[in-house]
Amino acid sequence: MANSWFKFKQFAINQDKAAMKVGTDGVILGAWADVSESKTILDVGTGTGLLSLMLAQRNTQAKITAIDIDKDAALQANENFLASEWTKRLLAIHTSLEDYSEASCTAFDFVICNPPFFKNAFKSHDDSRNKARHDDCLSYRELINVSYRITAASGRLAVIIPYQTEKEFLNIASQEGFFLKRLLRVKPTPKKDFVRSVIELYKNEVADTEMSRMIIEDGGRHAYSDDYIHLTKDFYLAL
């Protein structure tokens, strides 16, 4: 069973109410996404609020709205926001992305999401966990389409997805009007295949696409690569 809390260098995450706990995917995305010029950020499917807190640490000016379709997750995120030093810039709302897009007047600079990605897979008896892990409630196309509509003219979208769905995701993004700006492919170890693609899309056409790859552990269990340490050292206590 996962711990009910997770301590980072500048904030803590309580996760007893949220279906999805702190994981490597979220930490990679939160540390990698380029939010340096963003003043308004939307965190879709926030869960514990991890991504919002990481981005608040990295961007000292941005106002961040976090949404989640699960009521307990939104409650948990707000509890974690209130306990942080950035509470005045953070707000979690219990709502779906589609409902929020219809009600909000904000044109966001940046949308970030660690989306549910299981398709037609066996589901547990935990409805909250199913919503967080399966794409029934938020498909790639809906995420991309709505993100395009609610971002400013120079808006961006960043996600982390399974490597095997990278081509599908990028095809949909192109159809909806986004351009690929940055792509990071992630391996757990040198001998294993890629497992994740971390993607940043721009609404504006880009001159060059930045392509990179990263191995998480290159020297055995918990023996992290220099690239992974460099990316996450501002967050993990042990690095």
BELGI-V448914 format. One record per pair of residues at least 4 apart in sequence whose ideal C-beta (glycine too) atoms are under 7 Angstrom apart, sorted by the first residue. I is the first residue (numbers start at 1). J is the second residue. Records with the same first field share a line. If there is no record, write none. Layout:
I->J  J
This chain:
2->15  21
4->14  15  16
5->12  13  14  15
6->13  15  22
7->12  237
8->12  235  236  237
9->234  235  237
10->57
11->53  57  84
12->83
13->22  48  50  80
14->76  79  80
15->21  22  48  76
17->72  73  75  76
18->47  48  72  73  76
19->70  73  126  128  129  132
20->47  132
22->26  48  50
24->28  216
25->29  114  160  196
26->30  50  51  114
27->31  232  235
28->32  160  186  198  231
29->33  51  112  114  158  160  198
30->50  51  54  55
31->54  231  232  235
32->184  198  231
33->112  158  200
34->200
35->41  55  58  59  62  110
36->59
38->59  62  109  110
39->61  62  63  109
40->62  63  106  108  109
41->55  62  64  108  109  110  112
42->65  108  111  150
43->51  52  64  66  112
44->67  97  111  113  143
45->68  113  114  115  116  138
46->51  52  66  67  68  73  77  92
47->68  73  132
48->76  77  80
49->53  66  77  80  81  92
50->54
51->55  112  114
52->56  64  66  77  90
53->57  80  84
54->58  235
55->59  62  64  112
56->64  86  89  90
62->89
63->89
64->89  90
65->91  93
66->77  90  91  92
67->93  95  97  100
68->73  74  77  92  94
69->96  131  137
70->74  128  131  132
71->75  94
72->76  128
73->77
74->78  92  93  94
75->79
76->80
77->81  92
78->82  92
79->83
80->84
81->87  90  92
82->87
86->90
93->100
95->99  100
96->100
97->101  138  142  143  146
98->102  142  146
99->103
100->104
101->146  149  150
104->150
107->150  151  152
108->150  151  152  155
109->152  155
110->155  156
111->147  151  157
112->158
113->143  159
114->160
115->138  143  159  161
116->132  133  134  135  137  138
117->135  161  162  165
118->133  134  135
119->135
121->134
123->130  134
124->129  130
126->130
127->131
128->132
129->133
130->134
131->137
135->139
138->142  143
139->143
140->144  168  169  172
141->145  172
142->146
143->147
144->148  157  172  173  176  178
145->149  176
146->150
147->151  157
148->176  177  178  203
151->155  156  203
153->203
154->203  204
155->203
156->200  201  202
157->178  201
158->199  200
159->199
160->196  198
161->165  166  169  197  199
162->195  196
163->185  194  195  196  197
165->169
166->170  197
167->171
168->172
169->173  199
170->174  180
171->175
172->176
173->178  201
174->178
177->203
178->201  202  203
179->201  202  204  205  206
180->199  201  209
181->200  201  202  206  209  210
182->200  210
183->197  199  209  211
184->198  212  213  214
185->194  197  213
186->194  195  196  198  214  216
187->192  193  194  195  215
188->192  195  216  217
189->215  217  218
190->215  218
202->206
214->225  227  228
215->225  227
216->224  225  228
217->221  222  223  224  225
218->223  225
219->223
224->228  229
225->229
226->230
227->231
228->232
229->233  239
232->236  239
233->239
